[in-house]
């Protein structure tokens, strides 16, 4: 076969210079303020290379010189900083009840937060995209920023998501959410780079960024609340699986309980048992069987049931211990397959001390492959913080596009 000869761009000076610039920009963003000498030591680049790259970053107005810093006996260092105010990032969390927002600078520092409740509103994909675009413009204007300063938006959704294509498979609690090309729809609405990701995956990234999983390279976050799902991080990267359904543990089959095939638009077998509504239903059945005459027993919310279990009240303790045994079984099975060093339990049920205490007790019987158990520490903020963590990874390549 003959034709025009092509050459690989790898190693060409412009691309090498960009690669070095991406490295230094990431280091500057993480450090906040440092000297050229600090960058030489940290990056492993030569002093002339660092000087040349910093000159490029200065001309692009991505860094700012701060003058001389304090001397330790030698020549005072010339300090520079990344201009985090050059743009901003937006993270969005979509739920059945509300849409929440977090606006940060390019170092992840919080600038504003917002929450829009969906009661009485249309929740079709088109309506939700319009809502997100409108609220994004509002919070950006409120901070004195311009629309074109929004560099990236990351949206978390409670559904299986094809991240490569930005398509949400289904959200049964919202109107007409089936195979929704959410990324392309949002990109048209907000006019910046958009990423769409499963919300539990983002919660795992949030806990790794500044929560219970800091410093962990391989761990699993299990969220138990209105739904049940898991976010899996292996060797520092989210694991999605071949069909984007890794972590959808709510659909696990339960021996002696259910072997029903998973159906996307319905609760899974595990979800029906472990979710908030599942626990409340079990509580009502248990109190009825025990002949409990507690006033309002049928209207007790899941947090109250967990609180009662922690205090040792018999009916609540029975319900929660049954759920803890199931959670422990799930953890053992995941651990035998993935062998993570840590499992983080989140959600209003998962992070409650009563459930975690019983789960740890159940796991004491296992002889190996037992991870550490920790309660998620970021609460409702985990998804939004994880979305910002994901956005921050994209910032250098947005600011320094391919030549």
VENWOHU-V469050 format. One record per run of one state. SS is the DSSP state (@ for helix, = for strand, . for the rest). FROM is the first residue (numbers start at 0). TO is the last residue. If there is no record, write none. Layout:
((SS;FROM;TO) (SS;FROM;TO))
This chain:
((.;0;11) (@;12;30) (.;31;31) (=;32;34) (@;35;42) (.;43;45) (@;46;58) (.;59;61) (=;62;67) (.;68;76) (=;77;81) (.;82;82) (@;83;85) (.;86;86) (=;87;93) (.;94;96) (=;97;104) (.;105;108) (=;109;116) (.;117;123) (@;124;141) (.;142;145) (@;146;148) (=;149;156) (.;157;159) (=;160;161) (.;162;165) (=;166;169) (.;170;176) (=;177;179) (.;180;180) (@;181;189) (.;190;191) (=;192;197) (@;198;209) (.;210;217) (=;218;223) (.;224;226) (=;227;233) (.;234;235) (=;236;237) (.;238;247) (@;248;250) (.;251;252) (=;253;253) (.;254;256) (=;257;257) (.;258;267) (@;268;273) (.;274;274) (@;275;288) (.;289;295) (@;296;298) (.;299;300) (@;301;310) (.;311;312) (@;313;337) (.;338;340) (=;341;345) (@;346;349) (.;350;351) (@;352;362) (.;363;370) (=;371;374) (.;375;377) (@;378;398) (.;399;402))
